[in-house]
Amino acid sequence: MTEPSLEEIAATFQPTPAPVAAPAPAPVMSTMPSDELISGQTAVAAAGALGALASTLVREKMEHSLPMGNGMRTLESMVVEAMKPLLKEWLDTNLAGIVERIVQAEVEKLTKRLGG
């Protein structure tokens, strides 16, 4: 029994593409001159192109957020979890000094402004 390839494993996690709305029916062209900037045919073509772009973006977003590990966690959530203890340690070490320096600088500005 051989191990499945990475492609075979990834194929099991392929999201179902979002349904694409049916294109709007072509507008009825009038023989009367119109005040519109673009024709109905151009508007329909542009809307179709934008709809295709939107569905591509949605599909790519779904493909890039494949769950990893236990199947419910993304790589992003695992990185955030790993960074929390490091960030806490850094804040515990440095935050008090940063706040103290900023407050001291603001107090100095106020005393200079008030004629100190």
Secondary structure, DSSP 8 states (H G I E B T S, - for coil): -----HHHHHHTT-----------------SS----SS-HHHHHHHHHHHHHHHHHHHHHHHHHT--BTTTTB-HHHHHHHHHHHHHHHHHHHHHHHHHHHHHHHHHHHHHHHTT-
